[in-house]
Amino acid sequence: MTSTQSNSKGVAVITGSAQGIGRSIAIRLAVDGYDVVINDLESNKENLEEVKKEILADLPERRVLIVLGDVSVEEDVKGLIESAVKEFGNLNVFVANAGICKSKPLLETTSDDFESVLSVNVKGTFYSYKYAAQQMIAQGEGGRIIGASSLAGKKGHASLSAYCASKFAIRGLTQSAAIELGRNGITVNAYAPGTIQTPMLAGLAGSADYNDVYDEFKRLSSVGDLGTTQDVSSLVSYLVTPEARFITGQTITIDGGIHFD
């Protein structure tokens, strides 16, 4: 995989990279030598600017492009990839990280709740896989596509029906895409985080005492701890390497040993 800039390993696009896991992945891939395209909603522009500043402060030789957009809008995803290629000349890695979560009991979940979660998490991943793959196939150099599933994509959870449905769906998308794209030198995998210390996890804790909630998560974990965003970005860092060429179609659990496949 190549880039138009000789000292770069390639070009990586990361959606939902204004905070949490996406932010950590963007920073890690920049450290690894990739020029990065960071993406999130208009409302998160200020956070994206901070991510860009942080990367360039430590890695002035890297190139960082901010592209605003909503992954649930097909034209925004197409425009994201077009902007990346226009600015940097290539696309080598696409991380479809963007996602939302709504926590409600099944009987209180509305059609709008369900549709909004699936629109971002499932349609957004579908558009990302489709248009990233189109660009990589056109380049003829292979590539790495990675999606964001969850422990909630391997095991149902109360009050997370829409979120679980969306994350199970991403596993299916990942497997199907891997079968179709493998002969083009493109691997497709997903990460399935458990209890990772992120703003989303804090949101799920809600108004409860965070320490009590986090202590319960730690109790469930085999290693007795919560995960960090760096735990996830380290996995992504490996999956984009040439050494990971024989791993595809997998949704890899990273949860400290709560769930075993």
C-alpha positions in Angstrom: 0.0 0.0 0.0 1.4 3.3 -1.0 0.8 7.1 -0.7 1.7 10.1 -2.8 3.9 11.2 0.1 7.1 9.1 0.3 7.5 9.1 4.0 3.9 7.9 4.6 2.7 4.4 4.9 -0.5 5.4 3.2 -3.8 7.2 3.8 -6.3 6.3 6.5 -9.8 7.6 6.9 -11.4 7.3 10.3 -15.1 8.2 10.8 -16.4 9.3 14.2 -12.9 10.5 15.2 -13.7 13.5 17.2 -13.6 11.6 20.5 -13.3 8.2 22.1 -12.2 5.2 20.2 -12.2 7.0 16.8 -9.9 9.7 18.2 -7.5 7.1 19.6 -7.4 5.2 16.3 -6.7 8.4 14.3 -3.8 9.3 16.6 -2.4 5.8 16.6 -2.5 5.4 12.8 -0.8 8.8 12.5 1.9 7.6 14.9 2.2 4.4 12.8 3.0 6.6 9.8 -0.3 7.1 8.0 -1.6 10.4 6.8 -5.1 10.6 8.3 -8.5 11.9 7.3 -10.6 12.6 10.3 -14.4 12.8 10.1 -17.3 13.6 12.3 -20.5 15.7 12.4 -20.4 19.5 12.0 -21.2 19.8 15.7 -17.9 18.1 16.6 -15.8 20.3 14.4 -14.0 21.9 17.4 -13.0 18.4 18.7 -11.7 17.4 15.3 -9.6 20.6 15.2 -8.1 19.5 18.6 -7.3 16.0 17.3 -5.6 17.6 14.3 -3.5 19.9 16.5 -2.5 17.1 18.8 -1.3 15.0 15.9 0.6 17.7 14.2 2.2 18.9 17.4 3.9 15.6 17.9 4.1 14.6 14.2 4.6 17.7 12.1 5.5 15.6 9.1 2.1 13.9 9.0 -0.8 15.2 6.9 -4.2 15.6 8.5 -7.4 16.5 6.7 -10.7 17.2 8.4 -13.9 16.3 6.5 -17.2 17.0 8.1 -20.2 14.8 7.4 -22.9 12.4 8.5 -22.1 8.7 7.7 -25.8 8.0 7.5 -26.0 10.2 4.5 -24.7 8.4 1.4 -23.5 11.5 -0.4 -21.5 12.5 2.7 -19.6 9.2 2.7 -18.9 9.4 -1.0 -17.7 13.0 -0.5 -15.5 11.9 2.4 -13.7 9.4 0.2 -13.5 11.8 -2.7 -12.0 14.5 -0.5 -9.4 12.1 0.9 -8.3 11.0 -2.6 -8.3 14.5 -4.0 -6.2 15.8 -1.1 -3.9 12.9 -0.5 -4.1 10.9 -3.8 -5.0 7.5 -2.4 -7.0 5.4 0.1 -5.4 2.6 1.9 -7.3 2.2 5.2 -10.9 3.0 6.1 -12.1 2.6 9.6 -15.9 2.9 9.9 -15.9 3.8 13.5 -18.8 6.2 13.7 -21.8 5.0 15.8 -24.5 6.0 18.3 -26.2 4.3 21.1 -29.6 4.8 22.7 -30.4 3.0 25.9 -34.1 2.3 26.4 -36.2 -0.8 27.4 -37.6 -2.6 24.4 -41.2 -1.6 25.2 -40.2 2.1 25.4 -38.0 2.1 22.2 -39.8 4.1 19.5 -39.6 3.5 15.7 -37.5 6.8 15.5 -35.1 5.5 18.1 -34.6 2.2 16.3 -34.3 3.8 12.9 -31.8 6.5 14.0 -29.5 3.9 15.6 -29.6 1.6 12.6 -29.2 4.5 10.2 -25.9 5.6 11.6 -24.5 2.3 12.7 -25.7 0.0 9.9 -26.2 2.2 6.9 -23.2 4.2 7.8 -21.0 1.1 7.9 -22.6 -0.2 4.7 -21.9 3.1 2.8 -18.3 3.1 4.3 -17.6 -0.4 3.2 -19.1 0.0 -0.2 -17.4 3.3 -1.3 -14.1 2.5 0.4 -14.0 -0.8 -1.5 -14.8 0.8 -4.8 -11.9 3.2 -4.4 -9.5 0.5 -3.3 -10.5 -1.8 -6.2 -10.0 1.1 -8.6 -6.5 1.7 -7.2 -5.6 -2.0 -7.6 -3.4 -2.0 -4.5 -5.6 -3.8 -2.0 -6.5 -2.2 1.3 -7.8 -2.6 4.8 -11.4 -1.9 5.8 -12.4 -2.1 9.5 -15.8 -1.7 11.2 -17.0 -1.1 14.7 -19.1 -3.9 16.2 -19.3 -4.4 20.0 -19.7 -6.9 22.7 -23.3 -5.9 22.2 -22.9 -7.4 18.7 -22.1 -10.8 20.2 -24.4 -10.9 23.2 -27.8 -9.3 23.8 -28.2 -6.7 26.5 -31.2 -5.4 28.3 -32.3 -1.8 27.2 -30.0 -2.0 24.2 -32.2 -3.7 21.6 -31.6 -1.2 18.8 -27.8 -0.9 19.5 -27.4 -4.7 19.7 -29.3 -5.2 16.5 -27.1 -2.7 14.7 -23.9 -4.3 16.1 -24.9 -7.8 15.2 -25.7 -6.5 11.7 -22.1 -5.1 11.3 -20.7 -8.6 11.9 -22.8 -9.9 9.0 -21.7 -7.0 6.8 -18.1 -7.6 7.7 -18.3 -11.3 6.8 -20.0 -10.8 3.5 -17.7 -7.9 2.4 -14.7 -10.0 3.4 -15.8 -12.9 1.1 -16.5 -10.5 -1.8 -13.3 -8.4 -1.5 -10.7 -10.8 -0.5 -9.5 -11.6 -4.1 -8.9 -7.9 -4.5 -6.4 -7.9 -1.7 -8.8 -6.2 0.7 -9.3 -7.5 4.1 -12.4 -6.6 6.1 -12.6 -7.0 9.8 -14.3 -5.4 12.8 -13.5 -4.8 16.5 -15.9 -5.6 19.2 -15.1 -3.6 22.3 -16.6 -4.4 25.7 -16.4 -1.9 28.5 -14.0 0.8 27.2 -13.6 4.1 29.0 -15.2 6.5 26.6 -17.9 9.2 26.6 -20.4 6.7 25.3 -19.8 4.4 28.3 -20.2 7.4 30.6 -23.4 8.1 28.9 -24.7 4.6 29.4 -23.9 4.9 33.1 -26.3 7.8 33.1 -27.2 9.4 36.4 -25.9 6.4 38.4 -22.8 6.7 40.4 -20.1 6.1 37.8 -17.8 4.3 40.3 -20.5 1.7 41.1 -21.3 1.1 37.5 -17.6 0.8 36.6 -16.9 -1.5 39.5 -19.6 -3.9 38.2 -18.0 -3.9 34.8 -14.7 -4.6 36.4 -16.2 -7.5 38.3 -17.5 -9.1 35.1 -14.1 -8.8 33.4 -11.6 -11.7 33.6 -8.8 -9.2 34.0 -10.6 -7.1 36.6 -10.4 -3.8 34.7 -12.0 -1.6 32.2 -10.5 -1.2 28.7 -9.0 2.0 27.3 -9.3 3.4 23.8 -5.6 2.6 23.3 -6.5 -1.1 23.7 -8.8 -0.8 20.7 -6.5 1.4 18.6 -3.6 -1.1 19.2 -5.7 -3.9 17.7 -6.6 -1.7 14.7 -2.9 -0.8 14.3 -2.1 -4.5 13.8 -5.1 -5.2 11.5 -3.8 -2.7 9.0 -0.4 -4.2 8.7 0.8 -6.5 6.0 1.3 -9.1 8.7 -2.5 -9.2 9.2 -3.1 -10.2 5.5 -4.5 -13.6 6.5 -7.1 -12.2 8.9 -10.4 -11.3 7.3 -14.1 -11.5 8.0 -13.4 -11.5 11.8 -15.1 -9.5 14.5 -12.5 -9.5 17.2 -13.7 -9.2 20.8 -11.6 -6.9 23.0 -13.4 -6.8 26.4 -11.0 -8.1 29.0 -12.6 -11.6 29.0 -16.3 -10.9 29.6 -17.4 -12.9 26.6 -15.7 -15.8 24.8 -16.4 -16.9 21.3 
